Amino acid sequence: MLELSDEQKLQLLLVGGPIVSLLGTWMSLRTYGRLKQRTAQRRQEAESAAPAAPRDEGRA
């Protein structure tokens, strides 16, 4: 493994930690956006494929 001094280890944590956090946030937001888009697309396909059922408001 790499031989790092204490100062180098600290610097690696202070720089690398926020970068990894930003990457994780970006990946989760990208995934959320894709899932939201797929859900909307499937909902739209289901609405256009299924004929509108007549409402039966007079019966209980």
Protein Blocks (a to p, Z undefined) as FASTA:
>chain_A
ZZddfklmmmmmmmmmmmmmmmmmmmmmmmmmmmmmmmmmmmmmmmmmpccddddfkbZZ
